[in-house]
Amino acid sequence: MLVILIYCSREVNRSIDNLPEKMYLGCSALDAANMNMTKDNKSTHPKQPIGIVCLTFACLSGLLMTAAFPKIGNGLVAWFALVPLFMALRNLSPFDGFRIGFLTGIVHYLTLLYWFIPFLTTYGPFPTLISTGILCLLSSYLAVYIGLFSMAIVSTRVSPYALWAMAPVFWVCLEYVRTTVFSGFPWELLGHTQYNALHIIQISDIVGVYGISFLIMMSNVLLFFLYQVAAKQDWQGYKTDPKFFLVYVFFFCGLIGAVWNYGDRQISSMEKKIAQAPTKKIAVVQGNIDQTQKWDPAYQISTLKKYFELSNSLSAQQWDLIVWPETAMPFYFSTQVPLTRMVLENIRSSGIDTLLGSPAYSREEKRVRYFNRAFLIRASGTIADAYDKAHLVPFGEYVPMKRWLPFLGKMVAQVGDFSTGMVGDTLSWGKHEIGALICYEMIFPYLSRAAVRHGAHLLVNITNDAWYGQTSAPFQHFSMAVFRAIETRRTLVRSANTGISGIIDPLGRVIRQTPIFKDAVFGEAVPLMSGLTPYVKLGDFFARFCSMVSLIIVLLSQTLRVPLIRKIFRRK
């Protein structure tokens, strides 16, 4: 990465050198940035206007990116999905580059997150028109990141060779920002497309999913330059030298080979560790409770009986733990005494420890605090431990900035606004610790890392994806669970109300997986792993470093365009 920083800085400086001094003294910084010069004759290179071809290419990239994610889920498409976007960005001004990138983002996120409309119209208080508007707003926000990426690679005006290193850095930087700002929304980052490419994604235990995004972006830029060489076209006035292109091809192939080799070694090494690790027999129950009935008091008893029947079907075998989904108990467990007693008595009669989800609340002076909670119940029928959801869903479980925006309400109103629990809190299960991830928390790597740093030997994700119906959302949600297992090298057990439930081993292999909207009960002996991966220890160091490099490159490219500073550099 240091080599990339040094090389890109040199290229930024070289690109400025290619502009005559009178251009800086006679034009504004923005005008100078918008003028494109060839290396050979230093003549002005007119900017390409946005035409129907550019618009078509931008839309095509958006559609190809969506095709790389579930349900279609063709991960191979991701390795070339952004080539049309680069073709559209060729020789555009920075502002036009932003608009083209924004269009790609809008098309991508509207088709990726289309399930927001049926979710909001079916279970929220919104009609179709307003639900469509909410989807458009969210898609527009997310599209800004692709727009900024496009503007950045156009405005820096570097040669194709520096772009090959800079584009992945910019992309990872913006993915990291998207994951962290405004509560974060890392839903289906580019690297998540490779959830079933076992050898490639093993490197996630060092660099996280961001490292996979980096590789995919390198591939896209390289294939774009292949097109450039074949078509004998330029990039921002710079021609692509076929000799240098071949050097980059060999470098990229070597990099992919090294990543593959690392993955192969990790698979062999981890298989030995898995074989030597202690195991526990864990069962998963998928109740498949209709969301329209789930919170109706008239169905509370029938819901409990269904979970009792499914769990009791396991009693013939000796299981160590049964996992029920998020809010499997549609009442305030431990507070509503009669229903709570029914559950505890059933667990006592089964003789199996049970992990289940339920809303909960506590009174503190004049205030009532609500929690989305996971309870660990001993086989004796007593509550052993509890975990409160730490990362809540905006507008679903709480209203952001409610003090300043009192007119806003929650999209789904079942109980009051939830309060957050403690990040990294674990459930004590005998001599072992369980890292619980409730629903949406599973898409945030920092939560699973924190649980493992606090001693978790196992990750358990309980969720209720019934909201999403028969859309692609449950499949997208499940695909991201693979990375949490690899990043932490922990088994991830997942129980979902209507699916997808499953078990993922520390290598990211899906051992068991259920269909959606089916009753299901299954179990496996899973390894309880220990030790910390580099990713758990260092966190998102790779993404933060890419962010730092991106900031330096942007500052250099813009600072060197200021006439006074440029003159000082020329004198030196």
N, C-alpha and C positions, 0 to 999 in steps of 0.2 A: 504493500500500500504506500510506503514511503517513496518507492520508485515511481508509482503512479502520480503522486503529488508533485515530485520534482519534474517529471516529464511533462505533466499537464501545465505546470507553471511556465515551463520553458516555451511550450507551444502557445500559450496565451500571449507571452511576451513577443514571440515571433510573429504572431498574427497582427499585433499592433505595429511591429516594425514594417510590415508590408504596406501600411498606410502612409502616404506622404505627409510630411509635417504640415504642409499648408492646409491639408484637410482638417487637422485638429485646430489650427489657428483660425480657419475661416468658417468652420461649422460647429454646431453644438455637439455635445457628447452623444446625444441621441442620434443626430444625423450621421455622425461618424460611425456609430455602431450599425446603422442601417445600410451603409454603403459597403459593398462586397468587392474585394480586389483579388485578382488572380496572382499567383506567385510569379508567373513568367513575365508579364508585362506591366503589372501593377495598374492596369486600367480598371475603371469602375465596372462592377458586375451588377447589372440591374436585378432588383429583387423580383422574384416570381410572384405574380398575383395569385390569389386564391381562385381556382376555377372548379369546374364540376369534377375534374379528375382528382384534385386534392381532396375535395369533400367525399368522394367515393372511397378513396384510399383510407381516409380517417374513419369512416363508418365501418369499412371492412375490418380494420384492426380492432375496433370495439367488439364486433361480432366474433372475430376469431378468439379474442381473449375470453369471452364468455364461453365459447365452445370448449375451452381448455379446462373449465371447472365443471363439477357435477351439476345437473344430471348427465349432460353429454360426457363430460369428464375425459376428454381426449388430451391427456397431458402433453403429448408430443406437439400439439398445435402451438403451445406456449412458446416453443423454441423459435418460431418464426412469425408469431402473431403480430408483432409490432413492426415488421418490415414495411408493410404498406404505410404505416404512420411516418416512418423515416423518409419514405419516398415522397410523401405529401409535404414534409417539412423542408425539403431541399430548396435552398436559396430563398426562403421566406424571411420576412422581417420578424423581430422578436414578438411584436404584438400579434401578427398573423399566425406565428407559431403557437402562441398561447391559444388562440381561437381554434386552430386545428386540433391541438391536443385536448382542449376542452370538449370538442365534438366527439373525439374518440372516447373520452371518459363518459360522456352522457350516454352514448350508445351502449357502452359496456355495462355501466351500472344500472341503466334502465332494464336491460335484458337479464342481468345477473340477479337483481334484487326485485324483480317483478312481483315476487310473493308478498311484498308489503301490502299490495292492494287487497288481495283476498283476506289477509290477516287483519287489516284494519277495518274492512267492511263487515267481516263476519263476527269478530270479537271486540271491535272497538266501537266508539260512538260516531264513526264518520261514514258518510255516504261515499259512493264510488268517486265522485268528482273531487271531493276534498282528499280522499285517500290517494288519488292520482297526483294531486298537487303536493302532498307530503313526500311521495316517492320522488317526484321531480326535484324537490328541494334537497333531499338527501343525495340524490344522484348528482345534482349540480355541485354540492359541496365536495363530494368525492372526486368529481371530474376536474375540479380546480387543481388537484395535485398532478394529474397528467398534463393539464395545461401549463402549470409551472415547470414541469419537467421539460416539456417541449420548448418553452420559451428560454429555459436555461441553456439547452444544448445549441439553440440557434443563436442566442445573443453572445455567447462566449467566442464564437467565430474562430474555432481552432481547426486544425487539419483533421482529416478522417482518422488518422492514427491516434491522435489524442482523444478524439471523440469515442473511440473504441474503449478507452479506459475511463473516460469521464461519464459517459451515459450510465453505466451500471452504478457508479458512485452516486450520481444525482438521484437515480431511481430508488436506491436503498435509503438514501437520506430522507426522501419524501415519504416512503413507506413507514419509516421510523417516526416521523413527525405525525403522520396519520394515526399511528398506533398510540400516541401519547397525548396529543392535544385534545381539548374538549372531551375529556373522559376516554377518548380513544375509540377507534372502530377498525381493528385489524381483520375485518371479515374478508377472507379469501384474498390474501396477498398473492403476488405472482408466484412465489415459491410454493404455495400450497397446491398448485396444479400437479406437482410431482409426488403427491402423497402415496402413490403406488409404485414409484421408481425406487425400489428398496436400496440399491447400491448408491445412488446419487444422494439420497437424503440422509445418509448416515452422518455426513459432515455437520448436520444440524446440532450434534452434541458439542460442537465448538462455536459455530457462528450463527446458530438458529436458522430460522426459515429465511432470514435476510441473505444468507450466503447462497441459498438456492436461487433467490431472485436475482442476485448478482450474476450468477452463471448464465441464467436464461437471458438476461439483457445483453450479455457479451455475445451470445449466440445470435441474437436478433441483429445487433449492429454488424457482426461479421457477415451474415447472410445479405444484409443490405449492401455492404461493400462489394460482395460478389456480384450483385446486380449492377452496381456502379461500374465495376470493371468491365463486365460483359456489355453494358450499354454505352460505355465510354462517356459517362457523365461525371460531373464534378459535385463536390459538396461545399457550399458556401464559397465557391470560387477556387477551391483546392481540388486538384485532380488526384485520383487514387492510383498509386503506382502498383502495378501487378506484382512486382518483386516484393515490395513491403507487405502486400496483401498475403502472399504465400508465407511470409515469416509469421504473420499473425495467425494464420490457419494452423501452422505447426505448433505455435505456442498454445492456442486454445485446445487443440487436440491433446497436447501434453497435459494441460491443466485438467481436462475432463478425465484423462487416463489416471492422473494422480488421485482425483476425487473418487473415481471408481475403485481404484486399488485400496484407498483408505476404507471405503465402504466394505469391500470384501474382507479386509483384515478385521474390521470391527465386527462383522457378522460372525466370523470364526471365533473371535475372542469372546464376544458376548454369549454365544451359544454355550461355551464352556462355563462361563460364570452363571448362566441361567440354570444349567444342569446341577451346579454345586450349591445353589441358593436354597434356603428353606422355602417350603411351599405351604400354602393354605388353600383349602377348597372353598371357593367362593361361588355363590349362586346369584343369578340376576333374575328379577321378576319384571316383566313388562305387562302392566295391567290393562292397557288399551282402554282407558276410561274416556268416554265421549266428553269433549271439552264443554259442550253445552249443558251437560249434566253434572260435571265435576264439582261445581260449587253450589249446586242446588241441595238444600238440607234434606229434601225428600229422598235423595239418592246416597246419603252418607253411609247408611247401614249397608246397602247393597255394594257400595264401593269397598268398604272394609271386608265384607264377606268374600268378595272376589280376590282380594289380596291374600286373605287367609287360605282360600282354597288352592290358589296357585302355589303358595309357600308350603302348604301341607303336603303337596304332591312330591316334595323333596325329602320328606321326613324319613323315607326308607333308607336314605344314604346319610352318611355322617358328614355334614357340612359345617364349616367353621363360621361362615358369615353369609347372610342373605341381604341383598341390596334392593331396596324399593326406590322408585323414582322421586324426583322433586315434587313437593307438595302431594305426595301419595295420600297423605292424610288431609282431607279437605276441611280441616277445622283446626282450632288452636290446640295442638297437642300439648299435653301436660297441664293445660289450663281447663279445658272442658273435660271434667272428671269422668262422666259415664263412658264417653267414647274412648278416652285415653285408657280407662281400665280394660275395656274390651280388647284393645290392641296389646296391652302388656300381658294380659292373661293368655292370649293366643301365642305370643312369643314364648311365654313361660312353658306352655304345653308342648311347643315344638322343640324347645331346648337348643335353639340356634340363635346366636347373636344376630342382630338385625340393624341395618343402617337404613333410615327412612327420612323423607323430607316432609316438612310441615311448616306452615306459618306459625309464628310465635310472637308474644309481646311481653313487655315488662313495664311496670308502673314506676316512675321516678318522680316523686313529689307530685306536681300537678301535670306532669307530662306522661303520655303513653308512647313507648317506642315499639315499633313493629320490626320483625326480622324475618327473613327467608332463611330457615334453619334446617340443618341436617342433624338428626339425633342418632346416637349410637346406643342401642338398647342391649343390655346383657341378656344371656339366655335365661337368667333368673327373673327377668321381667323388671329390672331396674334401669334407670337412665344412667349410662356410664359417662357420656360426654356429649358435647354439642358444638357445632360450628355454625357461625352466622355469615351469610354471604357478604363478601367484602367489596365486590365491584358490582354495583347495581346498574340496571338497565335504565338509561335516561327516558323519561316520559312513560316508562312501563312500571318501574318500581319507585321512582321518585321524580320530582319535577325540578330540573336545574334552575337555579336563580329564581326560585319561587318568591323570594322576598321582593324582587324587583319586577317579576312578571306574574303577579297574582292571578291574572286572567287565564293562564295556561293550566291545563289539567292533564291527568294521566290518560294515556291511550286506552288502558285497561284498568278499570276501577273495581277491585275486589276487596281490598283492605286499604288502610291508610298508607301514607308514604312510609317506605321501609327505611331503616337505619342500617348503617354499614357495620360489619364485624371487623375483626382484626386480620390484617394481611399476614399470611403464613401460619395462622393458627391450625393446629392439627387435632385429630381425634385419637386419643390414647386407647389402644386396643391390646390389652395385655402387655406383652413386651414389645409390641410394635406400634408404629404411628401411621395413621391414614391421613393423606392429604385430600380433603374434600374440595371439589370444584362444583359449584351449583350453576347449572345451565350455561349462561352467557360467559361465565368466568373462564370456561375452558378455552376460549379463543385468545386469552391473554397469557403470554408465556411467563410474565413476572410472578403470577400467582402460583403456578406449579413450581417454579424455581424456589420461591419463598417457602413453600410447604416442604420441599425436599431439604432445604437448608435447615429447617427446623426438625429434621429427623424422619420425614415420611418415607416409609418403605413401599408404599402403595398409593396410587392415585385413584380416586373414585369420583366419577362425574355423574351426578344425578340431574336429570333435566326433564322438561315437559315440552316436547316439540309438536304437541297436538295443534298448537296455534297455527302451524304452517300448512296444515292439510296435506294434500297429495302433491305439493310443489317440490322444487329442487332444494328448498332450504334445509330439510333434515339431512339430506345427503351432503350438502356443503358443510353443515355443522359437524357432521361425523368425520369428514375428511381432515379437518384441522386437528382432531384428537390424536391422529397419528404422530404429529410433530411434538406434542407434549410428552408422549411416551419416549421418543428418541432423544429429545433435548435433556431429559432428566434420567434416562435409562431406568424407568420404572414401568411396571405393568399398569395399564390404565383400564379400569373396569367401568363400564358405562351402562346405566339403567335409565331408559327413557320411557315415559308414559305410553306413547304410541310408536316408539322407535325413532331412530335406530339405536337399539341396545347392542352392546358387544364387549369383547375383550381384546385388547391390543397389547402385545408383548413388548418388552423393552427395545426390541429392534424395529418396532413399527409395523410388525406383521399382524394383520387382523385374524385372530384365532377363531372368534365367533362373531357373527353378525346376524341380526334379526331383520325380517321385513318390517315395513311400517304398517300400522293399523292392524296388527295381529296380536292376539294373546300369546305370550311367550314366557317360558321359564327354562333356564339352562344354567350350566355351571362348568367350571374348570378348576383344576389345581394350578394356581398361579404362583410364580416365584416372587419372593419378597426381597428386593434388591437393596443394596447399601452402596455407599460411596458417592462422590460428587463429580459430575462431568465438568469440563472446562466451561461450558455454557452456564451451568448452575453457579459456578464460582465467580465467573467474570461478567455474567449477564450479557447485555447487548453491546459489548465493546466494539464489535465489528460495525454495527449500525451507527454507533456514536462516532467512530472514527471516520466512516463515510460522510457523516454529517459535517464533521470538522473540515474534511478535505473539500467538500462542496462549498462550504462557506468561504474558505480561503480562495478557491478558484474564482468564485463569483466576485469577491472583493478585489482580487487582482485584475480580473478582466475589466471591471468597471473603473477602478482607480486609475489604471494605466491609460484610460481614455480621457482623463482630465488633462487639458492642454498644458498647464503649468507643471504638473507632475511628469507628464510625458517629456517636456523639455529638459527637466532635471535628469531623467534617465538617459536621454540622448547625450547630454554633456558628459555623463560618466562613461 
